[in-house]
Amino acid sequence: MLAPLKWLIRNIEALISATAFAVMVLAISYNVILRFLTGRSMVATEEIAYLGFAYSIFFALTILYRNRAMIAVDFIVDSLPPRLHYAIGLFNCVLLLVATAYLTYLSYTLAAGGWIRRTAFLNIPYFYVNLAPLLSFGLMTVYSLYFLVQMLLGREMKDADLEDQM
C-alpha cells in the first residue's frame, strides 16, 4: 500500500509537468486543427496552453533542481583542497536556500494578488497561473534545506551525471 504512495510522492513533479505539457500540446493541436478545418479559432485554448506551459516549465525545473542537474562550471572548485571545497559547497547550499526562500516569498505575493485579476476568456483567477512558481520555488526551498542538512551531516552530495542530464 505504501509503495504506490511513495512512488507518487517521488514522481509528483514529473506527473504534473507531463500532464501540463500534454494539456498544452492538446490545446494547441485542437486549435490548429479547428482553424484549419473551419477558419476559426477558439480563444480559450490560448489560456489553457499558457497554464499548461507555466506548470510544465516550473515543475520540470523543480525536477532538475532536485536531481542537482542544473548547469554548473565546477572544475575550479573540484580542484580545491577538501576543506575549502566543503566550505564553498556549504556556502553554496546556504545561498541557494536563501535564494529559493526569497523566490518562494515573491511567488507567494504574486499568487496572493492573483485573486483580483481574472483571465480574459475562461474568467479564472490568475492565482492558478501564479500558483506554479509558488509551488515550484516552495519545493526547491525544501530541497535546498535537505541539501544543506545532508552537507552538514557530512553526506556526499552527488550531482546528476552528464548522461542522466540528456
VOBA-1610 file (N, C-alpha, C; in pm, whole numbers, padded with zeros to 5 digits, always signed):
BEGIN
Met+00082-00119+00000Met+00000+00000+00000Met+00086+00126+00000Leu+00200+00122+00070Leu+00284+00240+00079Leu+00369+00260-00046Ala+00396+00152-00119Ala+00481+00164-00239Ala+00420+00258-00344Pro+00292+00246-00379Pro+00236+00340-00477Pro+00236+00484-00427Leu+00210+00505-00298Leu+00212+00640-00242Leu+00353+00697-00245Lys+00450+00614-00212Lys+00591+00656-00217Lys+00631+00692-00360Trp+00588+00611-00456Trp+00617+00638-00597Trp+00552+00770-00640Leu+00427+00791-00597Leu+00356+00914-00633Leu+00427+01037-00577Ile+00468+01030-00452Ile+00537+01144-00390Ile+00670+01168-00461Arg+00741+01064-00495Arg+00871+01077-00560Arg+00859+01134-00701Asn+00748+01107-00768Asn+00732+01146-00908Asn+00625+01253-00930Ile+00581+01320-00825Ile+00471+01416-00840Ile+00506+01530-00935Glu+00632+01577-00928Glu+00671+01686-01017Glu+00666+01641-01163Ala+00714+01521-01189Ala+00714+01469-01326Ala+00571+01448-01376Leu+00484+01400-01290Leu+00344+01379-01330Leu+00275+01512-01361Ile+00297+01611-01277Ile+00236+01742-01301Ile+00292+01803-01429Ser+00424+01798-01444Ser+00487+01856-01563Ser+00442+01787-01691Ala+00439+01654-01690Ala+00399+01580-01809Ala+00252+01603-01843Thr+00167+01605-01741Thr+00025+01630-01763Thr+00002+01770-01819Ala+00070+01868-01760Ala+00057+02005-01808Ala+00107+02019-01951Phe+00217+01952-01982Phe+00270+01957-02119Phe+00171+01893-02217Ala+00112+01780-02179Ala+00015+01713-02265Ala-00108+01801-02287Val-00155+01866-02181Val-00271+01956-02194Val-00237+02070-02288Met-00116+02125-02274Met-00074+02235-02360Met-00069+02191-02507Val-00009+02076-02533Val+00002+02026-02671Val-00136+01996-02729Leu-00222+01935-02650Leu-00358+01904-02698Leu-00437+02031-02728Ala-00427+02131-02641Ala-00500+02257-02663Ala-00452+02325-02790Ile-00321+02331-02809Ile-00266+02395-02929Ile-00303+02316-03053Ser-00291+02184-03046Ser-00325+02100-03162Ser-00472+02112-03199Tyr-00558+02112-03098Tyr-00701+02127-03123Tyr-00729+02260-03194Asn-00666+02365-03147Asn-00689+02496-03206Asn-00637+02503-03350Val-00523+02441-03377Val-00468+02440-03513Val-00560+02363-03607Ile-00605+02247-03563Ile-00695+02165-03646Ile-00827+02239-03669Leu-00881+02299-03563Leu-01006+02374-03575Leu-00990+02490-03673Arg-00879+02562-03664Arg-00855+02675-03753Arg-00838+02627-03898Phe-00772+02513-03916Phe-00752+02458-04050Phe-00884+02415-04113Leu-00970+02351-04032Leu-01095+02298-04085Leu-01205+02404-04099Thr-01212+02498-04007Thr-01323+02592-04007Thr-01282+02737-04034Gly-01153+02766-04023Gly-01108+02904-04039Gly-01129+02988-03915Arg-01173+02927-03807Arg-01194+02997-03680Arg-01108+02932-03572Ser-01083+03008-03471Ser-01006+02951-03360Ser-01082+02971-03230Met-01044+02894-03131Met-01108+02902-03000Met-01014+02977-02906Val-01058+03088-02854Val-00974+03176-02772Val-00930+03107-02642Ala-01012+03025-02586Ala-00981+02959-02458Ala-00858+02871-02467Thr-00828+02818-02585Thr-00713+02729-02597Thr-00582+02802-02568Glu-00576+02930-02597Glu-00455+03007-02567Glu-00432+03014-02416Glu-00537+03037-02340Glu-00524+03043-02195Glu-00491+02906-02137Ile-00551+02802-02191Ile-00522+02666-02145Ile-00377+02631-02174Ala-00330+02665-02293Ala-00191+02639-02330Ala-00095+02717-02240Tyr-00131+02839-02206Tyr-00048+02922-02118Tyr-00038+02859-01979Leu-00149+02811-01927Leu-00148+02740-01798Leu-00061+02615-01805Gly-00081+02537-01910Gly-00001+02415-01927Gly+00147+02446-01937Phe+00182+02551-02008Phe+00322+02590-02023Phe+00383+02627-01889Ala+00312+02707-01812Ala+00364+02751-01682Ala+00391+02633-01590Tyr+00295+02543-01576Tyr+00313+02428-01487Tyr+00419+02332-01541Ser+00421+02314-01670Ser+00520+02225-01731Ser+00662+02274-01705Ile+00687+02399-01730Ile+00822+02455-01714Ile+00864+02459-01568Phe+00780+02511-01481Phe+00821+02525-01342Phe+00842+02391-01272Phe+00759+02292-01302Phe+00778+02163-01237Phe+00893+02084-01299Ala+00921+02105-01427Ala+01041+02045-01487Ala+01166+02105-01424Leu+01164+02233-01399Leu+01275+02300-01332Leu+01296+02242-01192Thr+01188+02213-01123Thr+01197+02154-00989Thr+01261+02016-00995Ile+01229+01938-01097Ile+01291+01806-01114Ile+01441+01820-01133Leu+01481+01912-01219Leu+01624+01935-01241Leu+01693+01978-01113Tyr+01630+02065-01037Tyr+01689+02113-00913Tyr+01704+01999-00812Arg+01600+01920-00797Arg+01603+01808-00701Arg+01713+01709-00736Asn+01732+01683-00864Asn+01835+01588-00908Asn+01973+01650-00923Arg+01981+01779-00889Arg+02108+01852-00899Arg+02164+01841-01039Ala+02078+01866-01136Ala+02115+01854-01277Ala+02120+01990-01346Met+02138+02094-01266Met+02149+02228-01323Met+02290+02248-01378Ile+02302+02335-01473Ile+02431+02361-01534Ile+02523+02429-01432Ala+02644+02378-01420Ala+02742+02437-01330Ala+02881+02417-01387Val+02963+02517-01369Val+03104+02507-01408Val+03180+02494-01277Asp+03218+02373-01242Asp+03275+02349-01110Asp+03415+02288-01114Phe+03481+02296-01227Phe+03613+02234-01234Phe+03715+02303-01143Ile+03698+02432-01119Ile+03790+02502-01029Ile+03764+02459-00884Val+03637+02455-00846Val+03602+02415-00710Val+03644+02270-00686Asp+03628+02184-00784Asp+03667+02043-00769Asp+03817+02026-00749Ser+03895+02120-00796Ser+04040+02108-00785Ser+04093+02166-00652Leu+04007+02223-00570Leu+04049+02282-00444Leu+04069+02175-00336Pro+04142+02209-00231Pro+04158+02115-00119Pro+04022+02080-00057Pro+04011+01962+00005Pro+03881+01917+00058Pro+03812+02014+00153Arg+03885+02077+00244Arg+03822+02168+00341Arg+03764+02291+00271Leu+03839+02345+00177Leu+03791+02461+00102Leu+03674+02422+00011His+03683+02304-00047His+03574+02251-00131His+03446+02240-00048Tyr+03459+02190+00075Tyr+03344+02176+00164Tyr+03287+02313+00201Ala+03375+02408+00233Ala+03330+02542+00272Ala+03254+02610+00158Ile+03305+02597+00037Ile+03236+02657-00077Ile+03103+02586-00102Gly+03101+02454-00087Gly+02976+02379-00102Gly+02872+02419+00002Leu+02918+02441+00126Leu+02829+02483+00234Leu+02775+02624+00205Phe+02861+02712+00162Phe+02819+02848+00126Phe+02716+02843+00012Asn+02741+02759-00086Asn+02650+02742-00199Asn+02513+02694-00152Cys+02511+02597-00060Cys+02383+02546-00009Cys+02306+02654+00066Val+02376+02732+00149Val+02309+02840+00223Val+02257+02945+00127Leu+02339+02982+00029Leu+02299+03082-00070Leu+02175+03035-00148Leu+02173+02909-00189Leu+02058+02856-00262Leu+01934+02850-00173Leu+01952+02817-00047Leu+01838+02815+00045Leu+01778+02954+00059Val+01863+03054+00078Val+01814+03192+00091Val+01747+03238-00039Ala+01809+03207-00153Ala+01755+03250-00282Ala+01620+03184-00311Thr+01610+03054-00289Thr+01483+02986-00318Thr+01375+03028-00219Ala+01413+03053-00093Ala+01314+03101+00005Ala+01263+03240-00036Tyr+01351+03325-00082Tyr+01310+03459-00126Tyr+01220+03449-00250Leu+01256+03363-00343Leu+01172+03345-00462Leu+01036+03286-00426Thr+01033+03201-00324Thr+00905+03149-00275Thr+00820+03262-00220Tyr+00882+03350-00143Tyr+00811+03466-00088Tyr+00756+03555-00201Leu+00841+03585-00298Leu+00796+03669-00410Leu+00682+03600-00487Ser+00693+03470-00505Ser+00588+03395-00575Ser+00458+03397-00495Tyr+00471+03392-00363Tyr+00353+03399-00278Tyr+00281+03532-00296Thr+00359+03642-00295Thr+00295+03773-00312Thr+00231+03785-00451Leu+00296+03726-00551Leu+00239+03727-00686Leu+00109+03647-00690Ala+00111+03528-00630Ala-00008+03442-00631Ala-00121+03504-00549Ala-00087+03562-00435Ala-00190+03621-00349Ala-00262+03736-00419Gly-00188+03811-00499Gly-00250+03921-00574Gly-00327+03874-00696Gly-00316+03748-00728Gly-00381+03693-00847Gly-00529+03668-00831Trp-00582+03681-00709Trp-00725+03658-00690Trp-00808+03770-00751Ile-00751+03887-00762Ile-00824+04003-00812Ile-00837+04000-00964Arg-00728+03972-01031Arg-00725+03972-01177Arg-00770+03837-01232Arg-00850+03840-01337Arg-00902+03717-01397Arg-00860+03708-01543Thr-00853+03585-01592Thr-00817+03566-01732Thr-00930+03617-01820Ala-00894+03651-01942Ala-00990+03718-02031Ala-01106+03628-02073Phe-01078+03505-02110Phe-01185+03422-02165Phe-01242+03323-02064Leu-01156+03249-01996Leu-01203+03149-01901Leu-01250+03210-01769Asn-01209+03334-01744Asn-01250+03407-01626Asn-01209+03337-01496Ile-01092+03275-01497Ile-01039+03214-01374Ile-00935+03308-01315Pro-00922+03311-01183Pro-00825+03400-01121Pro-00681+03363-01162Tyr-00599+03465-01179Tyr-00458+03444-01213Tyr-00384+03372-01100Phe-00446+03358-00986Phe-00387+03282-00876Phe-00345+03144-00924Tyr-00428+03080-01006Tyr-00398+02945-01051Tyr-00281+02940-01148Val-00261+03046-01222Val-00143+03056-01309Val-00020+03081-01222Asn-00032+03172-01127Asn+00079+03210-01042Asn+00109+03109-00932Leu+00025+03008-00920Leu+00049+02902-00823Leu+00167+02813-00866Ala+00191+02803-00996Ala+00301+02718-01046Ala+00437+02762-00992Pro+00475+02890-01002Pro+00604+02927-00945Pro+00607+02916-00793Leu+00495+02942-00727Leu+00492+02931-00582Leu+00521+02787-00538Leu+00453+02692-00598Leu+00476+02551-00563Leu+00617+02507-00601Ser+00662+02549-00717Ser+00795+02510-00765Ser+00904+02564-00674Phe+00902+02693-00646Phe+01006+02750-00560Phe+00992+02702-00416Gly+00869+02673-00373Gly+00850+02616-00240Gly+00917+02479-00229Leu+00898+02396-00330Leu+00964+02265-00331Leu+01116+02280-00339Met+01163+02375-00418Met+01307+02397-00427Met+01364+02443-00293Thr+01287+02520-00216Thr+01332+02561-00083Thr+01344+02439+00009Val+01246+02350+00002Val+01252+02227+00082Val+01374+02144+00040Tyr+01397+02132-00089Tyr+01514+02057-00136Tyr+01643+02124-00095Ser+01647+02257-00097Ser+01767+02330-00054Ser+01796+02304+00092Leu+01692+02303+00173Leu+01710+02273+00315Leu+01762+02130+00333Tyr+01707+02038+00256Tyr+01753+01899+00261Tyr+01900+01889+00219Phe+01938+01958+00113Phe+02077+01957+00068Phe+02169+02012+00176Leu+02127+02120+00242Leu+02208+02180+00347Leu+02226+02084+00465Val+02118+02021+00506Val+02126+01924+00616Val+02218+01808+00579Gln+02205+01758+00457Gln+02292+01649+00413Gln+02438+01692+00415Met+02464+01812+00374Met+02602+01863+00373Met+02655+01876+00515Leu+02572+01929+00606Leu+02615+01945+00745Leu+02638+01810+00812Leu+02565+01708+00772Leu+02584+01574+00826Leu+02704+01503+00762Gly+02765+01568+00665Gly+02884+01510+00601Gly+02854+01408+00494Arg+02732+01404+00449Arg+02697+01308+00343Arg+02732+01366+00208Glu+02777+01280+00121Glu+02820+01324-00013Glu+02701+01374-00093Met+02718+01489-00155Met+02615+01547-00241Met+02656+01518-00385Lys+02588+01424-00447Lys+02623+01386-00583Lys+02535+01459-00683Asp+02599+01520-00781Asp+02526+01583-00890Asp+02486+01477-00990Ala+02387+01507-01071Ala+02345+01414-01176Ala+02460+01397-01277Asp+02477+01274-01323Asp+02578+01250-01425Asp+02539+01316-01555Leu+02638+01346-01635Leu+02614+01413-01763Leu+02521+01330-01850Glu+02535+01199-01847Glu+02450+01112-01928Glu+02304+01117-01882Asp+02284+01136-01753Asp+02147+01144-01700Asp+02080+01276-01733Gln+02159+01377-01765Gln+02105+01509-01794Gln+02056+01520-01936Met+02087+01425-02020Met+02050+01435-02163Met+01932+01348-02193
//
